[in-house]
C-alpha cells in the first residue's frame, strides 16, 4: 500500500480551450488552446488514486468544453461518489442558470471565479450578476477566498463560491514566467519571490505544509508538483498511475526540497550549490526560470539522475 493511495487535492487543467485570450495566461489558453480527448480524460481519472479529497477542474475555461466537462464529472461521481469534493474554476463568462443547475446536479459543490482582474475581457464586470445567480441557487458566498484549509473541503459539502484575480504581485507576479505572459513581457521580474513556497507552488506536494494541502497539478496529462509545472513533467497521467509516479519521486532529495518549497537548494545532492542556484535565479530574474534551467541542463527527469554537476 502506498502513502499516495490518498491525495488531498488534485488541480487538473483538463482543457486549454477558452473563450478569452488573456495576456497573462501561463498555458496559452484561448479559442485555439490545446485539448485532449474524451478517452484520454477517462484514462486520467482511472489513473487517479483510489482516494482524493478534492479535485479542482480548471482550464482554459471548463465551460468552453462543456461536453467533456460533463463526461468528466459523471466519471468522477462514478469513481468517488460523495467522498471527493469537486470544484470548478471558471472565468464565469459562460455561466448561465441552466448550466449552473447542470453542474450542481453532476456533483460540483464549489465554484471559483478566477477573473476578477483587468486581464480578463469582462474584468470582473459580471461579479454582481454572478453573485445573484449563485444566491438564487442557494450557493453560499461567504467563503470568498480560495479554499486552503482541508477542513473547508473535506468535511464541508455545502455549495459555495468565491472569487479572485491576477495581480502584479501574485499569479502574474513571481511565477507566470510562462506562456503568453512571457510573450507579452508582462511577468514580474522578481528573483526574491519564491512562488514554490506558497499555495499552488511545489511546497507540500508530497506531504502537505502548514496551512496548505497536499496538492499535485495535472496540466492536460502532465503530472507536476506545482501549478506552473516543471519544464519536464514528473509523469504522464494518461499512461501511469498517479500513485506510482508519486512513489517514484518521493525519496529523491531533489523533490524533497521542492516539497519544502526550497528550489534554490534542490540541486545540492547532485553537487549544485545554493549559491550557484541563487546567482542563476538572480540572472534569470525568476525562481521558476531557475527550475526550468535545472531540469533542462542538470537533472534528467526520466532517469531521476544528474546530467552534470556544477561547482
C-alpha positions in Angstrom: 0.0 0.0 0.0 1.3 3.5 -0.9 1.1 6.6 1.2 -0.3 8.2 -2.1 -3.3 6.0 -2.3 -4.9 9.1 -0.9 -4.1 12.6 -2.1 -5.7 15.6 -0.6 -6.0 17.7 -3.7 -5.6 17.4 -7.5 -5.7 20.5 -9.6 -6.5 19.4 -13.2 -6.4 21.7 -16.2 -8.3 19.3 -18.5 -8.5 21.7 -21.4 -6.8 24.9 -22.6 -9.7 25.8 -24.8 -11.1 29.2 -23.6 -13.5 31.9 -24.8 -10.9 34.5 -23.8 -7.2 35.0 -24.7 -5.7 36.9 -21.7 -2.3 38.5 -21.9 -1.2 36.9 -18.7 -2.3 33.3 -19.4 0.5 31.0 -18.4 -0.7 28.0 -20.5 -1.6 29.8 -23.7 -5.3 29.1 -23.3 -7.6 30.6 -25.9 -10.1 29.8 -28.7 -7.4 27.5 -30.2 -6.0 26.2 -27.0 -4.7 22.7 -26.6 -7.1 19.9 -25.8 -7.0 16.2 -25.0 -9.6 13.6 -26.0 -12.5 12.2 -24.1 -10.8 8.8 -23.9 -7.6 10.3 -22.5 -9.6 12.1 -19.8 -11.3 8.9 -18.8 -7.9 7.2 -18.6 -6.6 10.0 -16.4 -9.4 9.6 -14.0 -8.9 5.9 -13.9 -5.2 6.5 -13.1 -6.0 8.9 -10.2 -5.5 7.5 -6.7 -8.2 5.4 -5.0 -9.0 8.3 -2.6 -8.9 12.1 -3.4 -10.0 14.8 -1.0 -10.9 17.3 -3.7 -10.5 17.6 -7.5 -10.3 21.2 -8.9 -11.3 21.3 -12.6 -9.8 24.2 -14.5 -8.6 25.4 -17.9 -8.6 27.2 -20.1 -12.3 27.7 -19.5 -14.1 24.4 -18.4 -17.4 25.7 -19.7 -15.9 26.2 -23.1 -15.5 22.5 -23.3 -18.9 21.6 -21.7 -19.4 18.1 -23.2 -16.1 17.0 -22.0 -16.6 18.7 -18.6 -19.9 16.8 -18.1 -18.3 13.5 -19.1 -15.5 14.1 -16.6 -18.0 15.0 -13.8 -20.0 11.8 -14.5 -16.9 9.6 -14.4 -15.7 11.3 -11.1 -19.0 10.7 -9.5 -18.9 7.1 -10.7 -15.5 6.5 -9.2 -15.6 8.6 -6.0 -19.2 9.4 -5.3 -19.7 11.9 -2.4 -16.3 11.2 -0.9 -14.5 13.7 -3.1 -15.3 17.4 -3.3 -15.4 18.6 -6.9 -14.6 22.3 -7.6 -14.8 24.1 -10.9 -12.5 27.1 -11.5 -14.1 29.3 -14.2 -13.9 32.9 -15.6 -17.8 32.9 -15.2 -18.3 34.4 -18.7 -20.3 31.3 -19.9 -22.1 30.5 -16.7 -25.9 30.6 -17.0 -28.7 29.5 -14.7 -29.2 26.3 -16.7 -25.5 25.5 -16.8 -25.1 26.1 -13.1 -28.1 23.8 -12.4 -26.4 21.0 -14.5 -23.1 21.4 -12.7 -24.7 21.2 -9.3 -26.7 18.1 -10.4 -23.4 16.5 -11.5 -21.8 17.0 -8.1 -19.9 20.3 -8.2 -20.1 21.9 -4.8 -17.6 24.7 -5.1 -17.3 27.4 -7.8 -14.3 29.7 -8.0 -14.5 32.8 -10.3 -10.9 33.4 -11.3 -11.4 36.5 -13.4 -11.9 39.5 -11.2 -9.0 41.5 -12.6 -8.1 43.8 -15.5 -6.6 41.0 -17.7 -9.9 39.2 -18.4 -12.1 40.8 -21.0 -15.0 41.3 -18.6 -12.6 42.5 -15.9 -15.0 41.4 -13.1 -18.0 43.3 -14.5 -20.2 40.2 -14.1 -19.4 39.8 -10.4 -22.7 41.1 -9.1 -24.7 39.3 -11.7 -22.9 36.1 -10.8 -23.5 36.7 -7.1 -27.2 37.0 -7.8 -27.1 33.8 -9.9 -25.3 31.8 -7.1 -27.7 33.2 -4.5 -30.7 32.2 -6.5 -29.5 28.6 -6.4 -28.5 28.6 -2.7 -24.8 28.7 -3.3 -23.1 30.2 -0.3 -20.9 33.2 -1.0 -19.3 33.6 2.5 -16.1 31.8 1.6 -14.7 34.3 -0.9 -11.1 33.2 -0.8 -9.6 30.0 -2.3 -10.3 27.0 0.0 -7.0 26.2 1.5 -7.6 24.6 4.9 -8.5 20.9 4.5 -11.5 21.2 6.8 -13.1 23.5 4.3 -13.4 20.9 1.7 -13.0 17.5 3.4 -15.8 18.0 6.0 -18.0 20.7 4.5 -20.0 19.6 1.5 -22.1 22.7 1.3 -22.5 24.6 -2.0 -20.1 27.6 -2.0 -18.4 30.0 -4.3 -15.6 32.5 -4.2 -13.6 34.8 -6.5 -10.1 36.3 -7.0 -8.0 37.5 -9.9 -4.4 38.1 -11.1 -2.4 40.9 -9.7 1.2 42.1 -10.4 2.2 40.5 -7.1 0.5 37.1 -7.4 -0.4 34.6 -10.1 1.1 37.0 -12.6 3.7 38.0 -10.0 6.5 35.7 -9.2 5.6 32.7 -11.2 3.9 33.3 -14.5 7.2 33.4 -16.4 5.3 31.2 -18.9 3.1 31.2 -21.9 1.5 34.5 -23.0 2.8 36.4 -20.0 6.3 35.7 -21.4 5.3 36.6 -25.0 3.7 39.8 -23.8 6.6 40.5 -21.4 4.3 41.3 -18.5 5.7 38.8 -16.0 7.1 40.3 -12.8 10.9 40.0 -12.8 11.5 39.4 -9.1 14.1 36.8 -8.2 13.3 37.2 -4.5 9.7 36.0 -4.9 9.7 32.2 -4.1 6.4 31.0 -5.6 7.5 27.5 -4.8 6.8 28.2 -1.2 3.2 29.4 -1.5 -0.2 27.9 -2.3 -0.1 26.4 -5.9 3.7 26.2 -5.7 5.6 22.9 -5.1 5.6 23.2 -1.3 3.8 20.3 0.3 3.1 18.4 -2.9 4.3 15.2 -1.2 3.3 15.8 2.4 1.2 19.0 2.7 2.5 22.0 4.5 1.4 24.3 7.3 -1.9 25.8 6.1 -1.5 24.3 2.7 -3.0 21.0 1.5 -1.0 18.3 -0.3 -1.7 19.1 -3.9 -0.5 18.0 -7.3 -1.2 19.6 -10.6 -2.1 17.8 -13.8 -1.7 20.1 -16.9 -3.8 18.3 -19.5 -1.9 15.0 -18.9 1.3 16.2 -17.4 1.7 15.4 -13.6 3.5 18.3 -11.8 4.4 19.3 -8.3 3.1 22.8 -8.8 0.6 24.8 -10.9 3.1 26.4 -13.3 4.7 22.9 -13.8 8.2 21.7 -14.0 9.5 22.1 -17.6 9.7 18.3 -17.7 6.6 16.6 -16.2 7.2 14.0 -13.5 4.7 11.7 -15.1 2.0 11.1 -17.7 -1.4 10.6 -16.2 -2.7 9.0 -19.4 -0.4 6.1 -19.1 0.8 6.0 -15.5 -0.9 5.6 -12.2 -0.6 8.9 -10.2 0.3 6.8 -7.1 3.2 5.1 -9.0 4.6 8.5 -10.2 4.5 9.9 -6.6 6.2 6.8 -5.3 8.9 7.2 -7.9 9.9 10.7 -6.8 9.2 10.7 -3.0 12.7 9.6 -2.0 14.5 11.9 -4.3 16.4 14.7 -2.5 15.5 16.9 -5.5 11.8 16.6 -5.0 12.1 16.6 -1.2 13.5 20.2 -1.5 10.6 21.2 -3.8 8.3 19.7 -1.2 9.9 22.0 1.3 9.4 25.0 -1.0 13.2 25.4 -1.4 14.1 25.2 -5.1 17.3 27.1 -4.5 18.7 24.1 -2.6 17.2 21.3 -4.7 20.5 20.6 -6.6 22.7 20.3 -3.6 22.5 16.5 -3.6 24.0 16.4 -7.1 26.7 19.0 -6.5 24.9 22.2 -7.5 25.3 24.7 -4.7 22.6 27.0 -3.4 25.0 29.9 -4.2 25.1 28.9 -7.9 21.3 28.4 -7.9 20.7 31.8 -6.3 23.1 33.6 -8.7 21.3 31.9 -11.7 17.9 32.9 -10.3 19.1 36.5 -10.0 20.3 36.5 -13.6 17.1 34.9 -14.9 15.1 37.2 -12.5 12.7 34.4 -11.6 12.8 31.3 -9.5 10.6 29.3 -11.9 13.1 30.0 -14.7 15.9 28.6 -12.5 13.7 25.5 -12.0 13.4 25.2 -15.8 17.1 25.5 -16.3 17.8 22.9 -13.6 15.7 20.3 -15.3 16.9 21.1 -18.8 20.6 21.2 -18.0 21.3 19.4 -14.8 18.8 16.7 -14.0 17.2 14.0 -16.2 13.6 13.7 -15.2 13.1 10.3 -16.8 16.2 8.7 -15.2 15.9 10.7 -12.0 19.6 11.2 -12.2 22.0 14.2 -12.7 23.1 15.2 -16.2 26.1 17.0 -14.9 27.5 18.7 -11.8 28.3 22.3 -11.4 30.8 23.6 -8.9 
